[in-house]
Amino acid sequence: MSAVFASIWSLRGSRAFADARVGSRPCRHGRLVIQHTRSELTTPVTLGLIVGRPVGNAVQRNRVRRQLKALIREAAPDLGGMTVVIRALPGSYEQSFDQLRSSLSRCLPVSSVRHAKS
């Protein structure tokens, strides 16, 4: 079993987040709010995560962050040139990995998030 590790850029600073959210409609599904825009096709996916204190304590917030990064890494080959901002809402810690995957697949382009192999 070989893994593909795609490059993911991170948004840094409030100005970058504000610029990334301009011109995109928020899509809410489950405990996530997702906004995405297409930029240059040659750049890797740029990811901004907003996981605030209402999600839970530090351990819970970091778990949600790691799960979302893993899901975006899976979808990165199909998301080239996209800027994706994901805001985790309270209760996202209680969602399973597959529930988070389902939320992402509904809000990102259909082929972007692969379903778990059985």
N, CA, C and O atoms as a MOPAC input file, in Angstrom:
PM7 MOZYME 1SCF
protein

 N      0.84400 1    -1.17400 1     0.00000 1
 C      0.00000 1     0.00000 1     0.00000 1
 C      0.88700 1     1.23300 1     0.00000 1
 O      1.68000 1     1.42700 1     0.92100 1
 N      0.76200 1     2.05400 1    -1.00800 1
 C      1.58700 1     3.25700 1    -1.06700 1
 C      0.72600 1     4.48100 1    -0.82700 1
 O     -0.42200 1     4.55000 1    -1.26400 1
 N      1.29000 1     5.42900 1    -0.13700 1
 C      0.56900 1     6.66600 1     0.17400 1
 C      1.13600 1     7.79900 1    -0.66800 1
 O      2.34200 1     7.86900 1    -0.90700 1
 N      0.27500 1     8.66100 1    -1.10200 1
 C      0.68800 1     9.83700 1    -1.84900 1
 C      0.59400 1    11.02200 1    -0.90200 1
 O     -0.47700 1    11.32600 1    -0.37700 1
 N      1.71100 1    11.68200 1    -0.69000 1
 C      1.71800 1    12.84600 1     0.17600 1
 C      1.77600 1    14.08800 1    -0.69100 1
 O      2.82000 1    14.43100 1    -1.24700 1
 N      0.64900 1    14.74800 1    -0.79600 1
 C      0.55000 1    15.94100 1    -1.62000 1
 C      0.93300 1    17.16600 1    -0.80600 1
 O      0.79600 1    17.19100 1     0.41700 1
 N      1.40600 1    18.15800 1    -1.49700 1
 C      1.77500 1    19.40300 1    -0.84900 1
 C      0.52300 1    20.22200 1    -0.54800 1
 O     -0.35800 1    20.37200 1    -1.39500 1
 N      0.46500 1    20.74200 1     0.66400 1
 C     -0.64300 1    21.59200 1     1.06100 1
 C     -0.05400 1    22.85800 1     1.65900 1
 O      0.75700 1    22.79900 1     2.58200 1
 N     -0.46300 1    23.99700 1     1.13300 1
 C     -0.03200 1    25.27100 1     1.69400 1
 C     -1.02800 1    25.68000 1     2.76800 1
 O     -2.19800 1    25.30200 1     2.70900 1
 N     -0.57300 1    26.44400 1     3.74100 1
 C     -1.44500 1    26.90900 1     4.82000 1
 C     -1.67400 1    28.40500 1     4.72000 1
 O     -0.76700 1    29.17200 1     4.39600 1
 N     -2.90200 1    28.80200 1     5.00500 1
 C     -3.20000 1    30.22800 1     5.10300 1
 C     -2.67800 1    30.71600 1     6.44100 1
 O     -2.80800 1    30.02500 1     7.45100 1
 N     -2.09100 1    31.90100 1     6.45500 1
 C     -1.56200 1    32.49200 1     7.68500 1
 C     -2.04800 1    33.92800 1     7.77900 1
 O     -1.94800 1    34.68800 1     6.81600 1
 N     -2.56500 1    34.29100 1     8.92300 1
 C     -2.97100 1    35.67200 1     9.17200 1
 C     -4.41200 1    35.95400 1     8.78400 1
 O     -4.96000 1    35.34400 1     7.86600 1
 N     -5.00900 1    36.89000 1     9.50200 1
 C     -6.42900 1    37.20400 1     9.28800 1
 C     -6.68800 1    37.78000 1     7.89600 1
 O     -7.74800 1    37.54700 1     7.31700 1
 N     -5.74000 1    38.52000 1     7.36400 1
 C     -5.90500 1    39.10500 1     6.01700 1
 C     -6.01100 1    38.00200 1     4.95000 1
 O     -6.83500 1    38.09100 1     4.04000 1
 N     -5.18200 1    36.98100 1     5.06900 1
 C     -5.21100 1    35.86200 1     4.10700 1
 C     -6.53900 1    35.12200 1     4.17800 1
 O     -7.09300 1    34.73400 1     3.15000 1
 N     -7.05200 1    34.92400 1     5.39700 1
 C     -8.34100 1    34.25100 1     5.56000 1
 C     -9.46300 1    35.10100 1     4.95700 1
 O    -10.34100 1    34.57800 1     4.27200 1
 N     -9.43100 1    36.40400 1     5.21200 1
 C    -10.46400 1    37.29100 1     4.68000 1
 C    -10.43700 1    37.29300 1     3.15000 1
 O    -11.48700 1    37.22200 1     2.51000 1
 N     -9.25300 1    37.37100 1     2.57100 1
 C     -9.12300 1    37.35000 1     1.11100 1
 C     -9.61700 1    36.02800 1     0.52500 1
 O    -10.24500 1    36.01300 1    -0.53400 1
 N     -9.33700 1    34.93200 1     1.20500 1
 C     -9.73100 1    33.60500 1     0.70600 1
 C    -11.24200 1    33.42700 1     0.73400 1
 O    -11.79500 1    32.68900 1    -0.08200 1
 N    -11.90900 1    34.09300 1     1.66200 1
 C    -13.35100 1    33.90300 1     1.80500 1
 C    -14.16300 1    34.84200 1     0.90400 1
 O    -15.36900 1    34.65300 1     0.74700 1
 N    -13.52200 1    35.83800 1     0.31900 1
 C    -14.22700 1    36.76800 1    -0.56300 1
 C    -14.60700 1    36.04000 1    -1.85200 1
 O    -13.77200 1    35.38100 1    -2.47200 1
 N    -15.85100 1    36.16400 1    -2.24000 1
 C    -16.30100 1    35.58600 1    -3.50600 1
 C    -16.67200 1    34.11600 1    -3.43900 1
 O    -16.94200 1    33.50000 1    -4.47000 1
 N    -16.68900 1    33.55000 1    -2.25300 1
 C    -17.10000 1    32.15200 1    -2.15400 1
 C    -18.30000 1    32.03800 1    -1.21700 1
 O    -18.38800 1    32.72700 1    -0.20100 1
 N    -19.20300 1    31.16500 1    -1.58100 1
 C    -20.39700 1    30.94400 1    -0.75400 1
 C    -20.11600 1    29.86600 1     0.27400 1
 O    -19.57000 1    28.81400 1    -0.05800 1
 N    -20.48700 1    30.12200 1     1.52300 1
 C    -20.27600 1    29.07800 1     2.52500 1
 C    -21.23100 1    27.91000 1     2.32300 1
 O    -22.40500 1    28.09800 1     2.00100 1
 N    -20.72000 1    26.72700 1     2.51300 1
 C    -21.52600 1    25.50900 1     2.44900 1
 C    -21.44200 1    24.86600 1     3.82100 1
 O    -20.35200 1    24.54100 1     4.29300 1
 N    -22.57900 1    24.68200 1     4.45800 1
 C    -22.59400 1    24.06800 1     5.77500 1
 C    -23.19900 1    22.67700 1     5.66700 1
 O    -24.29200 1    22.48400 1     5.13300 1
 N    -22.45700 1    21.72600 1     6.18800 1
 C    -22.96400 1    20.36200 1     6.26100 1
 C    -22.41200 1    19.73400 1     7.52700 1
 O    -21.21400 1    19.81500 1     7.79800 1
 N    -23.27400 1    19.11900 1     8.28900 1
 C    -22.83700 1    18.52700 1     9.54400 1
 C    -22.32200 1    19.61400 1    10.47200 1
 O    -23.00700 1    20.60700 1    10.71500 1
 N    -21.14500 1    19.43200 1    10.97500 1
 C    -20.54200 1    20.37600 1    11.91400 1
 C    -19.41500 1    21.17200 1    11.27100 1
 O    -18.51800 1    21.65300 1    11.96400 1
 N    -19.45800 1    21.31500 1     9.92700 1
 C    -18.42400 1    22.06600 1     9.21100 1
 C    -19.04800 1    23.14000 1     8.32900 1
 O    -20.13500 1    22.96000 1     7.78100 1
 N    -18.34100 1    24.25800 1     8.20500 1
 C    -18.68000 1    25.28600 1     7.22700 1
 C    -17.47400 1    25.38500 1     6.30700 1
 O    -16.35800 1    25.63600 1     6.76200 1
 N    -17.69800 1    25.18700 1     5.01000 1
 C    -16.60100 1    25.10800 1     4.04800 1
 C    -16.79300 1    26.14900 1     2.95700 1
 O    -17.88100 1    26.29400 1     2.40100 1
 N    -15.71900 1    26.87000 1     2.66100 1
 C    -15.71500 1    27.81700 1     1.54600 1
 C    -14.50700 1    27.49400 1     0.68100 1
 O    -13.42900 1    27.18800 1     1.19000 1
 N    -14.69900 1    27.56500 1    -0.62800 1
 C    -13.56300 1    27.29600 1    -1.51400 1
 C    -13.63100 1    28.17800 1    -2.74400 1
 O    -14.70800 1    28.52400 1    -3.22800 1
 N    -12.46400 1    28.53100 1    -3.23300 1
 C    -12.33300 1    29.30000 1    -4.46400 1
 C    -11.21700 1    28.67800 1    -5.29600 1
 O    -10.31300 1    28.03500 1    -4.76100 1
 N    -11.28900 1    28.87100 1    -6.56900 1
 C    -10.26600 1    28.35700 1    -7.47600 1
 C     -9.31400 1    29.50000 1    -7.80900 1
 O     -9.74400 1    30.60700 1    -8.13100 1
 N     -8.02500 1    29.22100 1    -7.72600 1
 C     -7.03800 1    30.22500 1    -8.11600 1
 C     -6.18600 1    29.63800 1    -9.23500 1
 O     -6.73000 1    29.12900 1   -10.21600 1
 N     -4.89100 1    29.69600 1    -9.11200 1
 C     -4.02300 1    29.16500 1   -10.16000 1
 C     -4.00300 1    27.64100 1   -10.11000 1
 O     -3.87000 1    27.05500 1    -9.03600 1
 N     -4.13300 1    27.00600 1   -11.25700 1
 C     -4.15400 1    25.54600 1   -11.31500 1
 C     -2.80700 1    24.91900 1   -11.00100 1
 O     -2.73700 1    23.73300 1   -10.67700 1
 N     -1.73000 1    25.70200 1   -11.09400 1
 C     -0.40000 1    25.14100 1   -10.88500 1
 C      0.01900 1    25.11200 1    -9.42400 1
 O      1.03200 1    24.49700 1    -9.08900 1
 N     -0.72700 1    25.75400 1    -8.55800 1
 C     -0.35000 1    25.77400 1    -7.14700 1
 C     -1.00900 1    24.62700 1    -6.39700 1
 O     -2.07300 1    24.15000 1    -6.79000 1
 N     -0.37400 1    24.18600 1    -5.32000 1
 C     -1.02300 1    23.16100 1    -4.49500 1
 C     -2.25300 1    23.74900 1    -3.80400 1
 O     -2.46600 1    24.96100 1    -3.82300 1
 N     -3.04800 1    22.89000 1    -3.20300 1
 C     -4.21600 1    23.35200 1    -2.46100 1
 C     -3.73400 1    24.18900 1    -1.27300 1
 O     -2.75600 1    23.84800 1    -0.60800 1
 N     -4.43800 1    25.28100 1    -1.02700 1
 C     -4.14400 1    26.14200 1     0.11500 1
 C     -5.27000 1    25.95600 1     1.11900 1
 O     -6.44400 1    26.11100 1     0.78200 1
 N     -4.91100 1    25.62300 1     2.35200 1
 C     -5.88900 1    25.26300 1     3.35800 1
 C     -5.84800 1    26.21500 1     4.53900 1
 O     -4.78300 1    26.54300 1     5.06300 1
 N     -7.03300 1    26.65100 1     4.94300 1
 C     -7.17000 1    27.43500 1     6.16100 1
 C     -8.14500 1    26.73100 1     7.08200 1
 O     -9.27200 1    26.43100 1     6.68800 1
 N     -7.71800 1    26.46600 1     8.30300 1
 C     -8.56800 1    25.79100 1     9.27400 1
 C     -8.90900 1    26.74000 1    10.41500 1
 O     -8.03300 1    27.41000 1    10.96200 1
 N    -10.17700 1    26.78900 1    10.76300 1
 C    -10.63800 1    27.57800 1    11.90100 1
 C    -11.27400 1    26.59000 1    12.87400 1
 O    -12.38400 1    26.10500 1    12.65800 1
 N    -10.54700 1    26.30700 1    13.94400 1
 C    -11.01800 1    25.36900 1    14.96100 1
 C    -10.88400 1    26.08900 1    16.29900 1
 O     -9.83100 1    26.05100 1    16.93600 1
 N    -11.96100 1    26.74100 1    16.71300 1
 C    -11.92700 1    27.57200 1    17.90900 1
 C    -12.21800 1    26.81400 1    19.18500 1
 O    -12.52400 1    25.62200 1    19.16600 1
 N    -12.11600 1    27.52300 1    20.29300 1
 C    -12.33400 1    26.92700 1    21.61300 1
 C    -13.70500 1    26.28800 1    21.82100 1
 O    -13.80500 1    25.31700 1    22.57100 1
 N    -14.76300 1    26.79200 1    21.18800 1
 C    -16.06000 1    26.12500 1    21.38700 1
 C    -16.08100 1    24.66400 1    20.92100 1
 O    -16.95900 1    23.90200 1    21.32500 1
 N    -15.12200 1    24.26800 1    20.07200 1
 C    -15.04800 1    22.88300 1    19.59400 1
 C    -14.68500 1    21.95100 1    20.74700 1
 O    -15.15700 1    20.81500 1    20.79900 1
 N    -13.86000 1    22.41900 1    21.65600 1
 C    -13.45600 1    21.58900 1    22.79000 1
 C    -12.12100 1    22.03500 1    23.34000 1
 O    -11.63000 1    23.11600 1    23.01400 1
 N    -11.53300 1    21.19000 1    24.18400 1
 C    -10.22900 1    21.52900 1    24.74500 1
 C     -9.14100 1    21.36200 1    23.68600 1
 O     -9.43600 1    20.99700 1    22.54800 1
 N     -7.89400 1    21.62400 1    24.05000 1
 C     -6.79600 1    21.60300 1    23.07800 1
 C     -6.63800 1    20.24700 1    22.40100 1
 O     -6.38700 1    20.17700 1    21.19800 1
 N     -6.78200 1    19.18600 1    23.16000 1
 C     -6.64800 1    17.83800 1    22.59700 1
 C     -7.73600 1    17.59000 1    21.54800 1
 O     -7.45700 1    17.05300 1    20.47600 1
 N     -8.95800 1    17.97800 1    21.85500 1
 C    -10.06900 1    17.78000 1    20.93100 1
 C     -9.90700 1    18.63800 1    19.67600 1
 O    -10.14600 1    18.16400 1    18.56500 1
 N     -9.50600 1    19.89000 1    19.84600 1
 C     -9.30300 1    20.78300 1    18.68900 1
 C     -8.20000 1    20.24400 1    17.78200 1
 O     -8.34300 1    20.25600 1    16.55900 1
 N     -7.10200 1    19.77200 1    18.37100 1
 C     -6.00300 1    19.24600 1    17.56200 1
 C     -6.40300 1    17.97200 1    16.82800 1
 O     -5.95200 1    17.74000 1    15.70600 1
 N     -7.24000 1    17.14900 1    17.44000 1
 C     -7.72100 1    15.93900 1    16.77500 1
 C     -8.55300 1    16.30300 1    15.54400 1
 O     -8.38300 1    15.71500 1    14.47600 1
 N     -9.44900 1    17.27200 1    15.70100 1
 C    -10.26400 1    17.72100 1    14.57000 1
 C     -9.35600 1    18.28900 1    13.47600 1
 O     -9.55500 1    18.00700 1    12.29500 1
 N     -8.37200 1    19.08000 1    13.86300 1
 C     -7.43000 1    19.65500 1    12.88800 1
 C     -6.69700 1    18.56000 1    12.11400 1
 O     -6.60000 1    18.61900 1    10.88800 1
 N     -6.18600 1    17.56400 1    12.83100 1
 C     -5.46000 1    16.46500 1    12.17400 1
 C     -6.35600 1    15.68500 1    11.21700 1
 O     -5.92800 1    15.32000 1    10.12200 1
 N     -7.60500 1    15.42700 1    11.63000 1
 C     -8.52300 1    14.69600 1    10.76500 1
 C     -8.83200 1    15.49000 1     9.49600 1
 O     -8.85400 1    14.92100 1     8.40500 1
 N     -9.06900 1    16.78500 1     9.62500 1
 C     -9.38100 1    17.60700 1     8.45400 1
 C     -8.18400 1    17.70100 1     7.51600 1
 O     -8.34700 1    17.65900 1     6.29700 1
 N     -6.99100 1    17.82600 1     8.07000 1
 C     -5.79100 1    17.86100 1     7.22300 1
 C     -5.61900 1    16.54600 1     6.47200 1
 O     -5.24500 1    16.54400 1     5.29900 1
 N     -5.88900 1    15.43200 1     7.13900 1
 C     -5.76500 1    14.12000 1     6.48300 1
 C     -6.75900 1    13.99800 1     5.33200 1
 O     -6.42400 1    13.47400 1     4.27000 1
 N     -7.97000 1    14.47800 1     5.54300 1
 C     -8.98500 1    14.41300 1     4.48100 1
 C     -8.61200 1    15.30000 1     3.29900 1
 O     -8.78900 1    14.90500 1     2.14700 1
 N     -8.10400 1    16.48300 1     3.57300 1
 C     -7.68700 1    17.37100 1     2.48600 1
 C     -6.47900 1    16.78100 1     1.77100 1
 O     -6.36500 1    16.90300 1     0.55100 1
 N     -5.58000 1    16.14600 1     2.50700 1
 C     -4.41800 1    15.51100 1     1.87700 1
 C     -4.86600 1    14.41000 1     0.92200 1
 O     -4.27300 1    14.24600 1    -0.14500 1
 N     -5.90600 1    13.65000 1     1.28600 1
 C     -6.46600 1    12.62300 1     0.38900 1
 C     -6.98500 1    13.24200 1    -0.90000 1
 O     -6.81100 1    12.68300 1    -1.98300 1
 N     -7.62100 1    14.39400 1    -0.77400 1
 C     -8.27800 1    15.02200 1    -1.91400 1
 C     -7.36100 1    15.97400 1    -2.67300 1
 O     -7.73600 1    16.45800 1    -3.74100 1
 N     -6.17900 1    16.25300 1    -2.15300 1
 C     -5.29400 1    17.26900 1    -2.72800 1
 C     -5.01100 1    17.10900 1    -4.22400 1
 O     -4.97800 1    18.11400 1    -4.93300 1
 N     -4.80600 1    15.89600 1    -4.73200 1
 C     -4.54100 1    15.79200 1    -6.16900 1
 C     -5.67300 1    16.36300 1    -7.03500 1
 O     -5.41800 1    16.85700 1    -8.13300 1
 N     -6.90600 1    16.29900 1    -6.55500 1
 C     -8.04800 1    16.81700 1    -7.30100 1
 C     -8.34100 1    18.27900 1    -6.99600 1
 O     -9.15600 1    18.90300 1    -7.67500 1
 N     -7.68500 1    18.82700 1    -5.98500 1
 C     -7.98400 1    20.19400 1    -5.54800 1
 C     -6.90200 1    21.18700 1    -5.92900 1
 O     -6.87700 1    22.29300 1    -5.39000 1
 N     -6.01100 1    20.83100 1    -6.83600 1
 C     -4.92300 1    21.72600 1    -7.22600 1
 C     -5.44100 1    23.10500 1    -7.61100 1
 O     -6.38100 1    23.23000 1    -8.39600 1
 N     -4.82600 1    24.12700 1    -7.05800 1
 C     -5.21000 1    25.49400 1    -7.37100 1
 C     -6.37200 1    26.01900 1    -6.55900 1
 O     -6.81400 1    27.14500 1    -6.78500 1
 N     -6.87800 1    25.24400 1    -5.62400 1
 C     -8.00200 1    25.69900 1    -4.80500 1
 C     -7.52600 1    26.25600 1    -3.47800 1
 O     -6.51300 1    25.82700 1    -2.92400 1
 N     -8.27900 1    27.21500 1    -2.98800 1
 C     -8.10500 1    27.69700 1    -1.62800 1
 C     -9.33700 1    27.24700 1    -0.86700 1
 O    -10.46100 1    27.56900 1    -1.25100 1
 N     -9.13200 1    26.50400 1     0.20800 1
 C    -10.22300 1    25.92600 1     0.98500 1
 C    -10.12400 1    26.43200 1     2.41900 1
 O     -9.08000 1    26.30900 1     3.05900 1
 N    -11.21800 1    27.00100 1     2.91700 1
 C    -11.29600 1    27.42900 1     4.31200 1
 C    -12.37300 1    26.58200 1     4.98200 1
 O    -13.51700 1    26.53700 1     4.53100 1
 N    -11.98900 1    25.91700 1     6.06200 1
 C    -12.91300 1    25.04500 1     6.79000 1
 C    -13.03400 1    25.55500 1     8.22300 1
 O    -12.03700 1    25.71200 1     8.92800 1
 N    -14.25800 1    25.80600 1     8.63400 1
 C    -14.51800 1    26.19600 1    10.02000 1
 C    -15.23800 1    25.04500 1    10.71300 1
 O    -16.30700 1    24.61200 1    10.28300 1
 N    -14.63200 1    24.56000 1    11.79300 1
 C    -15.24400 1    23.49000 1    12.58000 1
 C    -16.17000 1    24.12000 1    13.61800 1
 O    -15.78300 1    25.04000 1    14.33900 1
 N    -17.37400 1    23.61800 1    13.67900 1
 C    -18.35600 1    24.12000 1    14.63300 1
 C    -18.34900 1    23.25300 1    15.89000 1
 O    -17.84400 1    22.13000 1    15.87200 1
 N    -18.91600 1    23.77900 1    16.99100 1
 C    -19.02300 1    22.95300 1    18.19300 1
 C    -19.72600 1    21.63600 1    17.85800 1
 O    -20.71300 1    21.61200 1    17.12300 1
 N    -19.20600 1    20.56500 1    18.40200 1
 C    -19.76400 1    19.24900 1    18.11800 1
 C    -18.99100 1    18.49100 1    17.05000 1
 O    -19.23200 1    17.30100 1    16.85100 1
 N    -18.06700 1    19.15400 1    16.35900 1
 C    -17.31200 1    18.46900 1    15.30600 1
 C    -16.39100 1    17.40000 1    15.89300 1
 O    -16.04300 1    16.43900 1    15.20800 1
 N    -16.00000 1    17.56100 1    17.14200 1
 C    -15.15800 1    16.55200 1    17.79100 1
 C    -15.87900 1    15.21200 1    17.90700 1
 O    -15.25400 1    14.15500 1    17.81400 1
 N    -17.19400 1    15.25900 1    18.10900 1
 C    -17.95800 1    14.02500 1    18.26300 1
 C    -18.20200 1    13.29700 1    16.95000 1
 O    -18.62600 1    12.14200 1    16.96200 1
 N    -17.94200 1    13.94700 1    15.81800 1
 C    -18.18100 1    13.30600 1    14.52200 1
 C    -17.05000 1    12.33700 1    14.18800 1
 O    -15.88400 1    12.57800 1    14.50200 1
 N    -17.42500 1    11.24900 1    13.54800 1
 C    -16.41800 1    10.27400 1    13.12700 1
 C    -15.67700 1    10.79400 1    11.89600 1
 O    -16.07900 1    11.77300 1    11.26800 1
 N    -14.58600 1    10.10700 1    11.57500 1
 C    -13.79900 1    10.45900 1    10.40100 1
 C    -14.66000 1    10.38900 1     9.13900 1
 O    -14.56200 1    11.25100 1     8.26600 1
 N    -15.50500 1     9.35800 1     9.04800 1
 C    -16.36700 1     9.19800 1     7.86900 1
 C    -17.43400 1    10.28400 1     7.78500 1
 O    -17.80000 1    10.70400 1     6.68800 1
 N    -17.93600 1    10.74200 1     8.92600 1
 C    -18.90800 1    11.84300 1     8.91200 1
 C    -18.24500 1    13.13600 1     8.43200 1
 O    -18.84900 1    13.89800 1     7.67700 1
 N    -17.00600 1    13.38500 1     8.86600 1
 C    -16.28200 1    14.56800 1     8.38900 1
 C    -16.01800 1    14.44500 1     6.88400 1
 O    -16.13800 1    15.42400 1     6.14600 1
 N    -15.65700 1    13.23500 1     6.43300 1
 C    -15.43400 1    12.99900 1     4.99600 1
 C    -16.70600 1    13.28800 1     4.20300 1
 O    -16.65100 1    13.89500 1     3.13300 1
 N    -17.84500 1    12.85600 1     4.72500 1
 C    -19.12000 1    13.08500 1     4.05400 1
 C    -19.41900 1    14.57800 1     3.94700 1
 O    -19.87900 1    15.04400 1     2.90500 1
 N    -19.16500 1    15.32100 1     5.00500 1
 C    -19.39300 1    16.76800 1     4.98100 1
 C    -18.51500 1    17.43700 1     3.93400 1
 O    -18.97400 1    18.31100 1     3.19800 1
 N    -17.25500 1    17.02800 1     3.86900 1
 C    -16.34600 1    17.61000 1     2.87700 1
 C    -16.77900 1    17.25300 1     1.46000 1
 O    -16.74800 1    18.09900 1     0.56600 1
 N    -17.18400 1    15.99800 1     1.25400 1
 C    -17.54600 1    15.57400 1    -0.10300 1
 C    -18.79800 1    16.29300 1    -0.60500 1
 O    -18.95500 1    16.47600 1    -1.81200 1
 N    -19.68200 1    16.69800 1     0.29000 1
 C    -20.88200 1    17.42300 1    -0.13300 1
 C    -20.59300 1    18.87600 1    -0.47900 1
 O    -21.31100 1    19.48300 1    -1.27400 1
 N    -19.54400 1    19.43600 1     0.11300 1
 C    -19.27700 1    20.86300 1    -0.08300 1
 C    -18.13400 1    21.15200 1    -1.05000 1
 O    -18.00600 1    22.27800 1    -1.53100 1
 N    -17.31700 1    20.17100 1    -1.33600 1
 C    -16.24600 1    20.35900 1    -2.30800 1
 C    -16.67200 1    19.69200 1    -3.60500 1
 O    -17.63100 1    18.92000 1    -3.61100 1
 N    -15.97500 1    19.97600 1    -4.71300 1
 C    -16.32400 1    19.31800 1    -5.97200 1
 C    -16.43600 1    17.79900 1    -5.78100 1
 O    -15.64400 1    17.19900 1    -5.05400 1
 N    -17.40200 1    17.20200 1    -6.42300 1
 C    -17.80700 1    15.81000 1    -6.18600 1
 C    -16.65400 1    14.81000 1    -6.19400 1
 O    -16.59500 1    13.93500 1    -5.33000 1
 N    -15.74700 1    14.92500 1    -7.14200 1
 C    -14.68600 1    13.92800 1    -7.24100 1
 C    -13.52900 1    14.20200 1    -6.29800 1
 O    -12.56000 1    13.44300 1    -6.28300 1
 N    -13.60300 1    15.27100 1    -5.50900 1
 C    -12.46000 1    15.67000 1    -4.71800 1
 C    -12.17500 1    14.80700 1    -3.50700 1
 O    -11.01000 1    14.54100 1    -3.20900 1
 N    -13.18000 1    14.37000 1    -2.81400 1
 C    -12.95300 1    13.61000 1    -1.58800 1
 C    -13.27700 1    12.15800 1    -1.85700 1
 O    -14.42100 1    11.80400 1    -2.14100 1
 N    -12.25700 1    11.32100 1    -1.76400 1
 C    -12.43800 1     9.89300 1    -2.04300 1
 C    -13.13800 1     9.22600 1    -0.88300 1
 O    -12.93000 1     9.59700 1     0.27200 1
 N    -13.95500 1     8.25500 1    -1.18000 1
 C    -14.63800 1     7.51400 1    -0.12700 1
 C    -13.72900 1     6.41900 1     0.38600 1
 O    -12.86300 1     5.92600 1    -0.33600 1
 N    -13.92600 1     6.04900 1     1.61200 1
 C    -13.08500 1     5.01300 1     2.24600 1
 C    -13.21800 1     3.71100 1     1.47400 1
 O    -14.29900 1     3.35200 1     1.00700 1
 N    -12.09500 1     3.01200 1     1.35000 1
 C    -12.11000 1     1.73000 1     0.66600 1
 C    -12.59200 1     0.68000 1     1.64000 1
 O    -12.20100 1     0.67900 1     2.80700 1
 N    -13.43600 1    -0.21200 1     1.16500 1
 C    -13.97600 1    -1.26000 1     2.02700 1
 C    -13.05500 1    -2.44600 1     2.05800 1
 O    -13.34300 1    -3.43400 1     2.73400 1

